[in-house]
């Protein structure tokens, strides 16, 4: 079954942890496959809101839009250092035990 149809079926009948839909729970590998299929489908499908800068009547896919903007603006790949990668990680204060989480 193609990814959009599977996503639509899961949206209409979301899996429940212990109910009648117990067999619909997906493994991490199945979720990864579903996400990969969706990304391929989404990035190669025309979106009416994405328009070429010089051809405003032409609808583009996200992949084509990215290529058009890179052609206009250019691309400069900068490697991230270890400290840059750590700064990009999300931060969340959690508590261990009965004490409230302290502010960071």
C-alpha positions in Angstrom: 0.0 0.0 0.0 1.5 3.4 -0.9 2.6 5.7 1.9 -0.2 8.3 1.6 -2.9 5.6 1.8 -1.3 4.0 4.8 -1.0 7.4 6.5 -4.6 8.1 5.8 -5.7 4.7 7.2 -3.6 5.3 10.4 -5.0 8.8 10.8 -8.6 7.5 10.6 -7.9 4.6 13.0 -4.9 5.5 15.2 -3.3 2.5 17.1 -4.2 2.2 20.7 -1.9 0.8 23.4 -4.2 -1.9 24.7 -7.5 -1.8 22.8 -8.9 -3.5 19.8 -6.3 -2.0 17.4 -3.4 -3.6 19.2 -2.2 -5.2 16.0 -1.7 -1.8 14.3 1.3 -0.8 16.4 4.3 -0.3 14.2 7.9 -1.1 15.0 10.7 1.5 14.7 11.8 0.0 11.4 8.2 0.1 10.0 7.9 3.8 11.1 11.2 4.6 9.4 10.1 2.9 6.2 6.8 4.8 6.3 8.6 8.1 6.9 11.0 7.4 4.0 8.1 6.7 1.7 6.3 9.8 2.7 9.3 12.0 2.3 9.9 10.6 -1.2 6.2 11.1 -2.1 6.1 14.6 -0.6 9.3 16.0 -2.1 8.5 14.8 -5.6 4.8 16.0 -5.7 3.8 19.4 -7.1 2.8 21.9 -4.4 0.6 24.8 -5.6 2.1 27.2 -3.0 5.7 26.7 -4.3 6.4 28.9 -7.2 9.5 29.5 -9.2 11.0 33.0 -8.6 11.2 33.9 -12.3 8.2 31.7 -13.5 5.4 32.5 -11.0 2.8 30.5 -12.8 4.8 27.2 -12.6 4.2 25.0 -9.5 7.2 23.2 -8.2 8.0 20.2 -6.0 10.0 21.0 -2.8 13.0 19.4 -4.4 12.7 21.6 -7.5 12.2 24.7 -5.3 15.3 23.9 -3.3 17.3 23.5 -6.5 16.0 26.8 -7.9 16.8 28.8 -4.7 20.3 27.2 -4.4 20.9 28.3 -8.1 19.9 31.9 -7.2 21.4 32.2 -3.7 24.3 29.7 -3.8 25.3 27.2 -1.1 28.1 27.3 1.4 28.5 24.1 3.3 30.1 24.7 6.7 31.2 21.8 8.9 29.9 21.9 12.4 32.2 21.4 15.4 31.4 19.2 18.3 30.3 22.2 20.4 28.0 23.4 17.6 26.3 20.0 17.5 25.8 20.0 21.3 24.2 23.5 21.0 21.7 22.2 18.5 20.4 19.5 20.9 17.2 20.2 22.7 17.4 21.0 26.4 14.8 20.0 28.9 14.9 20.3 32.7 13.6 17.1 34.3 13.5 16.1 38.0 14.6 12.8 39.5 12.4 12.0 42.5 10.0 14.3 44.3 11.9 17.5 43.9 10.8 19.9 41.2 13.2 20.4 38.2 15.6 23.3 38.6 15.8 26.0 36.0 18.8 25.9 33.6 
